[in-house]
Amino acid sequence: MSETASTNEEKELPLNGRRAIPPNNSNDEENEVPEMEAFGLIPRGFNPRDYLRVEDIYMFKEPQEINKQEHHTDKYYNPKLIVRRGQPFQIQIYFNRPYKPETDQFWLEYLMGRYPQQNKGTYIPIPIGNVLKPGQWGAKIIHRENNSIRLSIMSSTTCIIGKFRLYVAVLTPFGILRTRRNSATDTYILFNPWCQLDAVYLDDEKQREEYVLNDVGIVFHGNVDDIKSRSWSYGQFEENILDACLFLMDKAELELSGRGNPIKICRVASAVINSRDDNGVIAGSWNNTYDYGVAPSAWTGSVDILLEYYSSKQPVRYGQCWVFAGVFNTFLRCLGIPARLITNYSSAHDNNANLRLDFFLDDEGKVDTRLTKDSVW
């Protein structure tokens, strides 16, 4: 057997044991969900139309409607429903006939990724109950009229951040009937700094307005003897920016099950925004050479950078410290993590991690650049 053939076989090892389920780190990928999940052989006379059937789902997803207003997501230029975790939101379901709670049984299913699993938080079945418990998934009927019902749905305060697919499942004697895949009912769930049970909770309304909802700011640059400032457009609510930010987590290959943790998200995002980490968002240049790109000083905001990267999947040229910081701030505010830019001058760079700045001098008392690896910039 040739060495090449052997290498190829090693790369294509069968999925078994701990590798039984492939990596689930893409929010965009999805699997097919059966519209009819039979319990066994289906009798010849079975007709799905004889049972409760969902004809339409209304999401209250317009900027002026209740969900986006109460969840502070009305500024997002996005036609889908966007809500924040740990806070109830509403949907209305239209059936083919009046719902009968004594005999009809249905539930909601939220799915994410290609391999949804309940224990990973990527498959969430929600039965219809009588009360909503703070911080836990649940749903209850708050209004019934003719063939429709309105549900109030509570999401978990630790649930995954990203885009979920919604299905309504109806139980019949012979199997489960589900709604068809409908991208119009996709639901984005974000962090919630307005919710006390959320890890990113911020108890100051003025700070929430500034560090989550403000989409412009001031960025300082230059040096300590010549400080300059410029306005910066974070643009976290602009069209396609939310999808671009979710793509960054896919690019960083952050497992979907880890996307409810703001610490993990901050760490992987701070790495992937730098192109040196796996072809990340921005390529840096500090030598005044900007061939095949744009000088860092030419950027006035994050939107063009994120959209170019989302489209090309290639690092955007070029950036320096304040550009990295501006884009990172956009990412965090977009997902609901309170954030602001901090400008620091005379920054110590400790290359050998001994928690000191070591400068070696030559015989003439000048810094020996061959031996000195630490710096202040």
C-alpha positions in Angstrom: 0.0 0.0 0.0 1.4 3.4 -0.9 2.1 6.0 1.7 -0.5 8.4 0.1 -3.3 5.8 0.2 -2.5 5.0 3.9 -2.7 8.7 4.7 -6.0 9.1 3.0 -7.4 6.1 4.9 -6.3 7.7 8.2 -8.2 10.9 7.3 -11.4 9.0 6.5 -11.7 6.9 9.7 -15.2 5.6 10.4 -17.3 7.5 12.9 -17.5 5.2 15.9 -17.1 5.3 19.7 -16.5 8.9 20.8 -16.6 10.0 17.1 -20.1 8.6 16.6 -21.5 12.1 16.0 -19.6 14.5 13.7 -18.6 18.0 15.0 -21.7 20.3 15.3 -20.1 23.7 15.0 -22.1 25.4 12.2 -25.2 27.4 12.9 -26.1 27.4 9.2 -26.0 23.7 8.4 -29.2 21.8 9.0 -30.8 18.3 8.7 -34.1 17.2 7.3 -36.8 16.7 9.9 -39.6 14.3 8.9 -43.1 15.8 8.6 -44.6 12.4 9.5 -42.7 10.4 12.2 -44.6 7.1 12.3 -44.7 4.9 15.4 -44.9 1.8 13.2 -47.0 0.6 10.3 -49.5 3.2 9.3 -53.1 1.9 8.6 -54.2 2.3 5.0 -57.1 4.5 6.1 -54.9 7.0 8.0 -55.4 10.6 6.7 -53.3 13.3 8.4 -56.0 15.8 7.5 -58.3 14.1 10.0 -56.2 15.5 12.9 -55.2 18.9 14.3 -53.0 20.6 11.7 -51.1 23.8 11.7 -52.0 26.1 8.9 -49.9 29.2 9.8 -47.7 30.7 12.4 -47.5 34.4 13.1 -44.3 35.5 14.8 -44.9 39.2 15.8 -41.5 39.9 14.3 -42.0 43.5 12.9 -40.0 46.2 14.6 -43.2 47.9 16.0 -44.7 44.7 17.4 -44.5 43.4 20.9 -41.6 41.0 20.6 -38.9 43.3 19.2 -40.2 46.2 21.3 -40.0 44.3 24.6 -36.7 42.6 23.8 -34.9 45.8 22.6 -34.3 44.3 19.2 -36.4 46.6 17.1 -33.2 48.3 15.7 -32.0 45.2 13.9 -32.4 45.5 10.2 -33.5 41.8 9.9 -36.9 40.5 8.9 -36.7 37.4 11.3 -37.8 37.3 14.9 -35.0 38.3 17.3 -35.4 37.9 21.0 -33.3 37.8 24.1 -33.0 34.8 26.3 -34.7 34.4 29.7 -37.6 36.7 28.7 -41.0 35.6 27.3 -42.0 36.3 23.7 -45.2 35.5 21.8 -46.3 33.6 18.7 -49.7 32.8 17.3 -50.6 29.5 15.8 -53.5 29.0 13.4 -55.0 25.5 13.2 -57.4 23.9 10.7 -60.0 23.8 13.5 -60.5 24.9 17.1 -57.9 23.5 19.4 -59.3 21.0 22.0 -57.0 20.7 25.0 -58.9 17.6 26.2 -57.9 15.5 23.1 -55.3 17.5 21.2 -51.7 17.4 22.1 -48.9 19.5 20.5 -45.6 20.9 21.4 -42.9 23.2 20.0 -39.4 22.1 18.8 -36.4 24.5 18.4 -33.5 23.0 16.5 -30.0 24.3 15.7 -27.3 22.7 13.5 -27.1 19.5 11.5 -27.1 17.1 14.5 -29.6 18.5 17.1 -29.4 16.8 20.5 -31.4 17.5 23.6 -28.5 17.1 26.0 -26.4 19.6 24.0 -29.1 22.2 23.9 -29.4 22.1 20.1 -32.8 20.2 20.2 -35.4 21.8 22.5 -38.8 20.3 22.8 -41.3 22.5 24.6 -44.5 21.1 26.0 -47.5 23.4 26.5 -48.0 24.0 30.3 -49.9 26.3 32.6 -47.1 28.4 34.0 -43.8 29.8 32.9 -40.9 29.3 35.2 -38.2 32.1 35.2 -35.0 31.0 33.5 -36.4 27.8 32.1 -37.8 26.8 28.7 -41.6 26.7 28.7 -44.8 27.7 26.8 -48.4 28.5 27.8 -51.5 29.5 26.0 -52.5 33.1 26.8 -55.3 33.5 24.4 -57.7 31.3 22.3 -60.0 32.5 19.6 -61.7 30.4 16.9 -59.0 28.3 15.2 -56.0 30.1 16.7 -54.1 30.2 19.9 -51.5 32.7 21.2 -48.5 31.3 23.1 -46.1 33.0 25.5 -42.8 31.2 25.3 -40.0 31.5 27.8 -36.4 30.7 26.8 -33.7 29.5 29.2 -31.3 32.0 30.6 -28.4 29.7 29.7 -29.6 28.7 26.2 -27.4 28.8 23.1 -27.0 32.0 21.2 -27.8 31.9 17.5 -30.5 31.1 15.0 -33.0 28.3 15.8 -35.4 26.6 13.4 -39.0 26.2 14.7 -41.3 23.3 14.2 -44.8 22.6 15.7 -45.4 18.9 16.4 -48.8 17.3 16.8 -49.4 13.9 18.3 -51.7 11.4 16.5 -52.3 7.7 17.4 -50.0 6.6 14.6 -47.2 9.1 14.7 -46.0 12.7 15.0 -47.1 15.3 12.4 -44.7 18.3 12.1 -44.9 21.6 10.2 -42.8 21.9 7.1 -39.5 23.7 7.2 -40.2 27.4 7.0 -37.3 29.8 7.2 -39.8 32.6 8.0 -40.2 31.2 11.5 -36.5 31.1 12.2 -35.8 32.7 15.6 -32.6 34.4 16.7 -31.9 34.2 20.4 -29.4 36.7 21.9 -27.8 37.4 25.3 -30.0 39.5 27.6 -28.3 42.2 29.7 -31.8 43.2 30.9 -32.4 39.8 32.6 -31.0 39.3 36.1 -30.5 35.6 35.6 -28.4 36.0 32.5 -24.6 35.9 32.9 -24.3 39.2 31.0 -26.9 41.1 33.2 -26.1 44.8 33.6 -28.1 46.6 36.2 -27.7 50.2 34.9 -30.2 51.3 32.2 -27.9 54.1 30.9 -25.0 51.7 30.6 -27.2 49.2 28.7 -28.2 52.0 26.3 -24.6 52.9 25.8 -22.8 49.5 25.8 -25.5 47.4 24.0 -27.7 49.7 22.0 -25.5 52.6 20.9 -24.2 51.9 17.4 -21.6 54.8 17.1 -18.7 55.9 19.2 -15.3 57.6 19.5 -12.0 55.7 18.9 -8.7 57.2 20.0 -5.4 56.4 18.3 -2.0 58.0 17.7 0.5 58.0 20.6 0.6 59.4 24.1 2.2 62.7 22.9 -0.1 63.0 19.9 -3.6 61.6 20.8 -6.1 61.6 17.9 -9.7 60.7 17.8 -12.2 59.6 15.2 -15.8 58.6 15.1 -16.5 54.9 14.5 -19.7 53.3 13.3 -20.2 50.0 15.1 -23.3 49.2 13.0 -24.3 46.2 15.0 -27.9 46.5 13.8 -27.1 46.8 10.1 -28.4 44.3 7.5 -26.5 40.9 7.6 -24.3 41.9 10.5 -26.0 39.5 12.9 -25.5 36.7 10.4 -21.9 37.8 9.9 -21.2 37.7 13.6 -22.7 34.2 14.0 -20.5 33.1 11.1 -17.4 34.2 13.0 -18.3 31.5 15.6 -18.7 29.0 12.9 -15.3 30.0 11.5 -13.7 29.6 14.9 -15.3 26.1 15.1 -16.9 26.8 18.4 -19.1 23.9 19.2 -22.8 25.0 19.2 -23.3 23.6 22.7 -20.7 26.1 24.0 -22.4 29.2 22.6 -24.4 29.9 25.6 -21.3 30.9 27.5 -20.2 34.5 27.0 -16.7 33.8 28.2 -16.1 31.2 25.6 -17.6 33.4 22.9 -15.4 36.4 23.9 -12.3 34.3 23.8 -12.8 32.6 20.4 -14.0 35.9 18.8 -11.0 37.9 20.0 -8.9 35.2 18.3 -10.8 34.9 15.0 -10.9 38.7 14.5 -7.2 38.6 14.0 -6.2 37.0 10.7 -3.2 35.3 12.2 -5.6 32.8 13.9 -7.0 30.6 11.1 -7.6 33.2 8.4 -9.5 35.5 10.7 -11.3 38.7 9.9 -8.6 41.4 9.7 -5.0 41.3 8.5 -2.7 43.7 10.4 0.0 45.9 9.0 2.3 48.2 10.9 5.0 49.0 8.3 3.1 51.6 6.3 2.8 49.1 3.4 -0.8 48.5 2.4 -0.6 46.7 -1.0 -3.8 45.0 -2.2 -5.7 46.5 0.7 -6.8 49.6 2.5 -4.8 51.6 5.1 -6.1 51.1 8.6 -6.8 54.9 8.9 -9.2 54.7 6.0 -11.8 52.6 7.9 -14.6 54.5 9.6 -16.6 51.6 10.9 -17.0 47.9 11.3 -19.8 47.1 8.8 -17.8 47.1 5.6 -15.1 44.9 7.2 -17.5 42.3 8.6 -19.6 42.2 5.4 -16.5 41.8 3.2 -15.3 39.0 5.3 -18.7 37.3 5.5 -18.8 37.4 1.7 -15.3 36.5 0.7 -14.3 34.3 3.7 -10.8 35.9 3.4 -9.0 38.3 5.7 -9.7 41.9 5.1 -6.6 44.1 4.6 -5.6 46.1 6.7 -6.1 46.9 10.3 -4.3 48.0 13.5 -5.3 48.1 17.2 -8.3 50.4 17.0 -9.7 48.6 14.0 -9.5 45.2 15.7 -11.1 46.7 18.8 -13.9 48.4 16.8 -14.9 45.2 15.0 -14.7 43.2 18.3 -17.0 45.7 20.0 -19.5 45.4 17.1 -19.5 41.6 17.5 -20.1 41.8 21.2 -22.9 44.4 21.2 -24.6 42.6 18.3 -24.9 39.4 20.3 -26.1 41.3 23.4 -22.8 41.3 25.4 -22.3 44.8 26.9 -18.9 46.1 25.6 -17.0 49.3 25.1 -13.6 50.3 23.7 -10.7 51.1 26.0 -7.7 53.1 24.7 -4.4 52.4 26.3 -1.1 54.1 25.7 2.4 53.0 26.7 1.4 49.4 26.6 3.9 46.9 28.1 4.6 43.9 25.9 6.1 41.1 28.0 7.4 38.6 25.5 8.9 36.1 27.9 6.0 36.1 30.4 8.2 36.8 33.4 5.9 39.7 34.4 8.8 42.2 34.0 10.0 44.5 31.2 13.6 43.6 30.5 15.8 46.0 28.5 19.4 45.1 27.7 21.9 47.9 27.1 25.1 47.7 25.0 28.5 49.2 26.0 27.3 52.7 24.9 24.2 52.5 27.1 21.8 52.1 24.2 19.1 49.4 24.0 20.6 46.2 22.5 17.9 45.2 20.0 19.3 41.7 19.6 18.8 40.8 23.3 15.8 43.0 24.1 12.6 41.3 23.3 10.2 43.2 25.5 8.8 46.6 24.4 6.5 49.5 25.3 4.2 50.6 22.5 
